[in-house]
Amino acid sequence: MAWTFIRSMIRRLRGRRSGGDGGYVDFARNPNRREWAREIIASAERIERTCMSMPAGELVALLATPMACHPAVRTAEARCVELTPALLDALDRAEYREPYDEATRVRVGLFGSGRQPIEVVLDCLTEAARQGALREPTEALLRLARDEHRGTRWSAGGVLGAIASDACVEGLRHILLDPDRSVAVPALRSLAHACEHGRASSSVRSALFEVVAHRCFSEREHDLYPDATCLIALDRERAARVLCEPPVMGLSNRGCSKVLKAMRESGVAAPVAALEGLIAQHARLDAEAYCEACAISEALLMLATLDTSRVTPLVPELRASPSQRVRRAAAQAACTAMGITDPYARVERDEDEGNPTTEAHRIFALVRDVKDQVDNGGVSQYFVNGFGREWSAAVDALGTIGAPRLASALRSAAMKMGSNGPDLGNYDAAVAGIHQRDDDPFDAEDKVFSADEDDFEVRVWEFIAANPEDFR
């Protein structure tokens, strides 16, 4: 009965998907798709409820079945502890080594060609290990750490890192030294999680510290954030010394900014002198020096948390940097020096506690809605998702923070739907209409937002600094 129901619902969902690309522009052109979207969500929820009541063996079997893969994945993750024996049994079965077809990968969100069901099984086992349901690796799991398939090694590393027992050390060492550096990322993340939650023994920490440290020194062209985060979790004091050595802590290391970010978020301080040395090199930056600008920005933000007296005199000069990233970091550092560390949290806390919305909070929310929507999907997304109902207030808010070009672009977009903007009494039809007439109605406005000549993020931090009591 469960199989019959799932097959019928999946076929129905496939049929309802036809006739459009499902993107937000297609959604705007066809306001009736709102009912379609609600039906899709309700159907998926019914499928998931059915999977929740399935016997463990049947549910794990669904992981190898393209027709019902999506709900099976979600439900298997939710039931990972209960399913652990069946998941382990699947590691040796041939049907889990057949790659999903392209249509299945797209539907389920499994990116990368050749994705196999066994990788989904391993991802579920990673979650089970994190919850303490899997404390030792099986022989099959250890073999997968040396599998010829890259994706299988990637996912197997996540499980071994989450278990983090002595028996996992050799398998983890092999994955951490994999010629494809990115294969180790799940292992690094899981190992850091295991250390932070007390699952990794001292012998595991000691055995793998040098391997992870070697990665930080031997390769400086990749994202070192997971490496640095894992190193700190393995041994905080030793990591602080290793990560502050010149080969790692220097602008010649293209991963320096990620190391600094990992240290800052983990509460590990770099020497003030080293930070000032990095920041002093800002004068030779040009607008295209991306990695160097990121490193100087992170050094500035860390210095702001360590010694405000040293960062405050640097802010005026850094605000004139040719790098937009450095200018933004300088504005943020000025706020940090004022005791404003997380303005978003303050706004959310006031909302959660039912405190009256201040004018500064209202302006902050309006401009953030504009920029976040546009960055994600262009000016079209801002209007399609309904935020455009407040376009007039948002234009005024952008003007208030000092972003006149963006304000003008948003006004121009609204005027394309009527002399007074979209008719709020018939808003959906107005948005649908302009997209039916033109595939890309806001191309010119998108270019203005993309150019960002107003330095939007800098203006936002300046606005926050001008209203400290609202964001502290």
C-alpha positions in Angstrom: 0.0 0.0 0.0 2.8 2.5 0.9 4.6 1.7 -2.3 1.5 2.2 -4.4 0.7 5.5 -2.7 4.2 6.9 -3.2 4.4 5.9 -6.8 1.0 7.6 -7.5 2.0 10.8 -5.7 5.4 11.1 -7.4 3.7 10.7 -10.8 1.2 13.3 -9.9 4.0 15.7 -8.8 5.9 15.1 -12.1 2.7 15.9 -14.1 2.2 19.1 -12.1 5.7 20.2 -12.8 5.2 20.3 -16.5 4.4 23.6 -18.3 7.0 25.8 -16.7 10.5 26.0 -15.3 9.3 26.4 -11.7 11.5 29.4 -11.2 10.3 32.7 -9.7 9.8 34.4 -13.1 7.6 31.5 -14.2 5.8 31.8 -10.9 5.2 35.5 -11.5 3.9 35.0 -15.0 1.4 32.4 -13.7 -0.2 33.6 -10.4 -2.3 30.4 -10.4 0.9 28.5 -9.7 0.5 29.6 -6.1 -2.2 27.0 -5.7 0.1 24.5 -7.6 2.9 25.2 -5.1 0.6 24.6 -2.1 -0.4 21.3 -3.7 3.2 20.2 -4.3 4.1 21.0 -0.6 1.0 19.1 0.7 1.7 16.1 -1.5 5.4 16.0 -0.4 4.3 16.1 3.3 1.9 13.2 2.7 4.6 11.2 1.1 7.0 11.9 4.0 4.4 10.9 6.6 4.0 7.6 4.7 7.7 7.0 4.8 7.8 7.7 8.5 5.7 4.7 9.2 7.6 2.3 6.9 9.6 -0.6 8.4 13.3 0.3 8.5 14.3 -2.2 5.7 11.8 -0.9 3.3 12.7 2.7 3.9 16.4 2.1 3.4 15.6 0.2 0.2 13.9 3.4 -1.1 17.3 5.1 -1.0 18.2 3.1 -4.1 14.9 3.8 -5.9 14.8 6.9 -8.0 11.0 7.2 -8.0 10.7 7.8 -4.3 14.2 9.1 -3.5 13.4 12.6 -2.3 11.1 11.7 0.6 13.2 8.7 1.4 16.3 10.8 1.9 14.6 13.3 4.1 12.9 10.7 6.2 15.9 8.4 6.5 17.9 11.3 7.9 15.2 12.0 10.5 15.1 8.3 11.5 18.9 7.7 11.2 19.4 6.3 14.7 16.6 3.7 14.3 17.8 2.8 10.8 21.5 2.4 11.6 21.6 -1.5 11.3 19.8 -1.4 8.0 22.0 1.4 6.7 25.1 -0.5 7.7 23.8 -3.6 5.9 23.3 -1.5 2.7 27.1 -0.7 2.5 27.8 -4.1 1.0 24.9 -4.3 -1.5 25.4 -3.8 -5.2 22.2 -1.9 -5.9 23.5 1.1 -3.8 26.4 1.5 -6.2 24.4 2.3 -9.3 24.5 6.1 -9.9 21.3 8.1 -9.8 20.2 9.4 -13.2 20.3 13.1 -13.9 16.6 13.7 -13.4 16.7 12.1 -10.0 19.8 14.1 -8.9 18.1 17.3 -9.9 14.9 16.4 -8.1 16.6 15.3 -4.9 19.2 18.1 -4.9 22.2 15.6 -5.2 24.7 17.7 -7.0 27.6 16.3 -8.9 27.6 13.7 -11.7 27.7 10.0 -10.8 26.2 10.5 -7.3 25.4 7.0 -5.9 22.8 5.9 -3.4 25.6 4.6 -1.1 26.6 8.2 -0.6 23.2 9.1 0.7 23.4 6.0 3.0 26.7 7.3 4.3 25.3 10.8 4.9 22.6 9.2 7.0 25.2 7.2 9.0 27.1 10.4 9.6 24.1 11.9 11.4 23.6 8.6 13.3 27.2 8.7 14.5 26.8 12.3 15.5 23.9 11.2 17.7 25.9 8.4 19.2 24.2 5.5 17.5 27.4 4.4 15.7 30.5 4.2 17.9 32.8 1.9 15.8 33.4 1.5 12.1 32.6 -1.7 10.3 35.0 -3.3 7.8 32.8 -2.3 5.0 32.9 1.3 6.1 36.7 1.3 6.4 37.0 -0.1 2.9 34.9 2.7 1.5 37.5 5.2 2.8 39.8 3.9 0.0 37.1 3.5 -2.6 37.9 4.5 -6.2 34.8 6.7 -6.4 35.5 10.2 -5.1 32.0 10.8 -3.8 32.1 7.6 -1.8 35.4 8.6 -0.1 33.9 12.1 0.6 30.9 10.7 2.4 32.8 7.9 4.1 35.1 10.5 5.6 32.1 12.2 7.2 31.1 9.0 9.0 34.6 8.1 10.2 35.1 11.7 11.4 31.8 11.6 13.3 32.7 8.2 15.0 36.3 9.4 15.8 37.3 6.2 17.5 40.9 4.8 17.5 39.8 2.3 14.8 39.0 5.2 12.5 42.4 6.8 12.5 44.0 5.0 9.5 40.9 5.5 7.4 40.8 9.2 8.3 44.5 9.6 7.7 44.1 8.2 4.2 41.2 10.6 3.5 43.0 13.6 4.9 45.9 12.9 2.6 43.8 12.2 -0.4 45.3 13.9 -3.6 41.9 15.6 -4.1 42.0 17.9 -1.1 38.3 18.6 -1.1 37.5 14.9 -0.4 38.6 15.6 3.2 36.1 18.4 3.9 33.3 16.2 5.4 35.9 14.3 7.5 37.3 17.6 8.9 33.8 19.0 9.7 32.7 15.7 11.4 36.0 15.4 13.3 35.7 19.0 14.6 32.1 18.2 15.7 33.3 15.0 17.5 36.0 16.9 19.4 33.6 19.7 20.4 31.1 17.1 21.7 33.6 14.9 23.5 33.5 11.9 21.2 37.1 12.0 20.0 39.6 10.4 22.3 42.9 12.0 23.2 44.8 9.4 21.1 42.7 10.3 18.0 43.3 14.0 18.5 47.0 13.4 18.9 47.3 11.1 15.9 45.5 13.4 13.5 46.7 16.8 14.6 49.9 16.7 12.6 48.1 15.4 9.5 45.6 18.4 9.6 48.5 20.8 10.4 50.4 19.5 7.3 47.4 20.4 5.2 47.5 24.0 6.4 51.2 24.3 5.5 51.4 22.3 2.3 48.5 23.9 0.3 47.8 27.6 0.4 45.5 27.9 -2.7 42.4 26.4 -1.2 39.8 27.2 1.4 41.5 26.5 4.7 38.5 27.2 6.9 37.5 23.6 7.6 41.2 22.7 8.1 41.8 25.5 10.6 38.5 24.9 12.4 39.3 21.2 12.8 42.9 21.9 14.0 41.5 24.2 16.7 39.0 21.6 17.8 41.8 18.9 18.0 44.1 21.0 20.2 43.3 24.6 20.8 46.7 25.7 22.2 48.8 23.9 19.7 46.6 25.2 16.8 47.0 28.8 18.0 50.8 28.4 17.7 50.7 26.6 14.3 48.1 28.9 12.7 50.0 32.1 13.7 53.3 31.0 12.0 54.3 33.1 9.0 53.7 30.5 6.2 50.0 30.4 7.3 49.5 33.9 8.7 50.6 36.0 5.7 49.2 37.6 2.6 51.2 35.1 0.4 48.8 32.5 1.8 45.6 32.8 -0.2 43.8 30.9 2.5 44.9 33.3 5.2 41.5 35.0 5.5 39.8 31.7 6.1 42.3 30.8 8.8 41.6 34.2 10.5 37.9 33.7 10.2 38.1 30.2 11.8 40.2 31.6 14.7 37.9 34.6 15.2 34.7 32.4 15.3 36.4 29.9 17.6 37.6 32.6 20.0 41.3 32.0 19.3 43.2 35.2 19.2 46.1 35.9 16.9 49.0 38.2 18.3 48.1 41.8 17.9 51.4 42.5 16.3 50.7 39.9 13.6 47.3 41.4 12.9 48.7 44.9 12.7 51.4 43.7 10.3 48.7 42.3 7.9 46.6 45.5 8.1 49.6 47.7 7.4 49.9 46.1 4.0 46.5 47.6 2.9 48.3 50.6 1.2 49.5 48.4 -1.6 46.1 46.9 -2.4 44.2 47.5 -5.5 40.5 47.0 -6.1 41.2 43.5 -7.7 43.3 42.1 -4.9 40.5 39.8 -3.5 42.3 37.3 -1.3 44.6 39.9 0.2 41.6 42.2 0.9 39.8 39.3 2.6 42.8 38.6 4.8 43.2 42.3 5.8 39.4 42.5 6.5 39.5 39.5 8.8 42.6 40.8 10.6 40.8 44.1 11.2 37.7 42.5 12.5 39.7 40.3 14.9 41.7 43.3 16.1 38.5 45.2 16.8 37.5 42.4 19.2 40.9 42.3 20.9 41.9 46.0 21.3 39.5 48.8 20.3 42.2 51.4 21.1 44.4 50.1 18.3 41.7 49.7 15.7 39.9 53.0 16.1 42.7 55.1 14.7 43.0 52.8 11.6 39.4 53.1 10.6 39.4 56.5 8.8 42.3 55.5 6.5 40.9 52.1 5.8 37.5 53.6 4.9 39.3 55.2 1.9 40.7 51.9 0.6 40.2 51.0 -3.1 38.9 47.6 -1.9 35.2 47.6 -1.1 35.7 44.6 1.1 38.2 46.5 3.3 35.9 49.6 3.4 33.1 47.4 4.6 35.3 45.7 7.3 36.4 49.2 8.5 32.8 50.3 8.9 32.0 47.0 10.7 35.1 47.3 12.9 34.0 50.8 14.0 30.7 49.3 15.1 32.5 46.5 17.0 34.6 49.1 18.8 31.4 50.7 19.9 30.2 47.5 21.4 27.9 46.6 18.5 28.8 43.0 17.6 25.6 41.5 16.1 23.0 44.0 15.0 20.9 41.3 13.4 20.6 39.4 16.7 19.4 42.6 18.5 16.7 43.2 15.9 15.5 39.5 16.1 15.6 39.6 19.9 13.4 42.7 20.0 11.0 41.0 17.6 10.9 37.8 19.6 10.3 39.7 22.8 7.5 41.8 21.3 9.4 45.1 21.9 8.2 48.1 19.8 9.9 48.4 16.4 12.1 51.4 16.4 12.4 53.6 13.3 16.1 52.5 12.9 15.0 48.8 13.0 12.3 49.5 10.4 14.7 51.2 8.0 17.3 48.4 8.6 14.7 45.7 7.8 13.5 47.5 4.6 16.9 47.9 3.1 18.1 44.5 4.0 15.0 43.0 2.4 15.8 44.8 -0.8 19.4 43.8 -1.0 19.0 40.2 0.1 16.2 39.6 -2.4 18.0 41.3 -5.2 21.3 39.5 -4.5 19.5 36.2 -4.5 17.5 36.5 -7.7 17.5 40.1 -9.0 15.0 42.9 -8.8 12.3 40.5 -10.2 12.6 38.3 -7.1 12.1 41.3 -4.8 8.7 42.0 -6.4 7.7 38.4 -7.1 8.2 37.4 -3.4 5.9 40.2 -2.3 8.4 42.6 -0.8 7.6 45.1 -3.5 4.4 46.0 -1.7 6.6 48.2 0.4 8.7 49.5 -2.4 8.0 53.2 -1.7 9.0 52.9 2.0 12.1 50.9 0.8 13.1 53.7 -1.6 12.9 56.2 1.3 14.9 53.9 3.5 17.7 53.5 0.9 17.8 57.3 0.6 18.1 57.6 4.4 21.1 55.3 4.7 22.9 57.1 1.8 22.3 54.8 -1.1 20.7 57.2 -3.7 21.6 55.1 -6.8 19.9 52.0 -5.4 16.9 54.0 -4.3 16.6 55.4 -7.8 16.9 51.9 -9.4 14.2 50.5 -7.2 11.9 53.5 -7.9 12.6 53.0 -11.7 11.6 49.3 -11.4 8.4 50.1 -9.6 7.4 52.8 -12.1 7.6 50.2 -14.9 4.4 48.7 -13.5 2.5 51.9 -13.4 2.8 55.7 -12.9 2.5 55.1 -9.2 4.2 51.8 -9.0 2.3 48.4 -9.0 -1.3 48.6 -8.0 -1.3 47.2 -4.5 -4.9 46.2 -4.8 -4.1 44.0 -7.7 -0.4 43.4 -6.9 0.1 39.8 -8.2 -1.5 40.6 -11.6 0.7 43.7 -11.9 3.9 41.7 -11.3 2.8 38.9 -13.5 1.9 41.3 -16.3 5.3 42.9 -16.6 7.0 39.5 -16.7 4.6 38.3 -19.4 5.5 41.4 -21.6 9.3 41.1 -21.0 11.5 38.2 -20.1 13.9 40.5 -18.2 12.0 43.7 -17.4 14.5 44.9 -14.8 17.8 44.3 -16.5 18.9 47.9 -16.2 18.1 48.1 -12.5 19.8 44.8 -11.8 23.0 46.3 -13.3 22.8 49.2 -10.9 22.5 46.9 -7.9 25.3 44.7 -9.2 27.7 47.7 -9.6 26.8 48.8 -6.1 28.4 52.3 -6.5 26.7 53.3 -3.2 28.7 50.8 -1.2 25.6 49.4 0.3 27.1 47.3 3.1 29.3 50.3 4.2 26.2 52.5 4.3 24.4 50.0 6.4 27.2 49.7 9.0 27.4 53.5 9.0 23.7 53.7 9.7 24.1 51.2 12.5 26.9 53.2 14.0 24.7 56.4 13.9 22.0 54.6 15.9 24.1 52.6 18.4 21.4 52.2 21.1 19.1 50.5 18.6 21.6 47.8 17.7 23.9 47.3 20.7 
